Structure formats: structure tokens, C-alpha cells
């Protein structure tokens, strides 16, 4: 068994003295792991940094085996973000979420495309934070946990939508939600409009909402808690908002 595909490095974990278990999000073969001999050696380690784009050749005797990777670096995304702490934290958060939540060895071309686009934005757009939150919203959609913000869940109205139900993921209008507002999420305005520069409070609320439903997805999939890398990213965003 063998295939060749492009992949984004999600993680590389040391195996033995110098080998690595590398997990990629590939364009056509989904989330897929393999053994890289020498992958943790000094010559190859830079190839397998989280976020890097590689051309991967995977080989195994049987399809269910772990198999081995041979990879060529196509784009050193990790190096381009290495000097920027918050974008690098966002990259590691996104990669960890994909590794934790996506089923293994199932094609997810939309997730590959959206993660590729996010990596480009992290490097090129100074105002990337709302785009990151939108990426998490998109990931929820791809996992079948998308929010429904088209109308009020209680009345069917499309006007004055200001809350999100933590139970259903649906929008709630101001009038219908007023008696229960302490139990509801505030709906960030940039979820509904193309605001290029939302307030920091909206960014933090957006991350609270996506985190709530990503955690539900992880629980339903028996995938444990959300990755610590996401918690570190969210904490750093909150600190930046307070500075």
C-alpha cells in the first residue's frame, strides 16, 4: 500500500532514539499518521514542525498498519511565524484541534483547505484574530456541530438576534432571550456581519462560544478535553485584551 499527497504537519512525537510519529492533515487522505525514520534527528526535525506543508509518500504492507512516511518540505510555515508569539499559538491551537477532533484516515478536503487558508492569514494579515474565530466556526460546521444563526430558535424571527443558546447553538432574539440572558451567550456582532475589526470583548466571547461547542464535540467523540494548546492561546488573547 502506498500513496503520495500534500499534508500539513499537525504534530511530530519522538519515537525511540531518533524516529518520529508524524501526524499530517493531508489533502486527499485526511488525518493520517506514519513513522518517520530519523524524523527527530537534527537534519530532519525542521521539516516536521507544526504547520509546515510537506509532500508525503506513505507506505505500508497493509492499509491498517501505521506505515512509514518520507516527506519533502514544500513550505516552512512554522519558521515564518516563529518570531510572532500569538500567531504561533493560534497555529498550534488549530493544528491540535484538527488532530484531536477529526476522525482518522477519512478525507476532509474542506478542513485541509480552511487550515491552509488560516495559515496564510496568520502570516499575512495583522488583523487575523476574527478570522481565527471564524475558522473555528467553520471547523464546527465540518464536524457537524455548526451554529444556526439565521433566526430566533424561540420565535422564528430574523430581527434583533443578540444571544446564542449554549444548548442548541441557535440564535435567540433580545425579546425571547431577556428572561434567560444569564444562561445564554451574547452573540458577537462579527458573527453576523463582516466586521473587519471587532472589539476585543467580541473576540473573547466568540472564542467562548466556539470552545463550548468544540468541547461538546470532543466529549461526544470520546476525545477527552480540548487541547491545552488552545487554552494557552485563549489565555494569551485575554491577556492581550487587558493590556
Helices and strands as residue ranges (DSSP letters): E 2-15, E 19-26, E 30-36, G 45-48, E 53-59, E 68-75, H 77-81, H 85-101, H 109-124, H 129-142, E 148-152, E 161-164, E 170-173, H 174-177, G 178-183, E 185-186, G 189-191, H 200-220, H 228-242
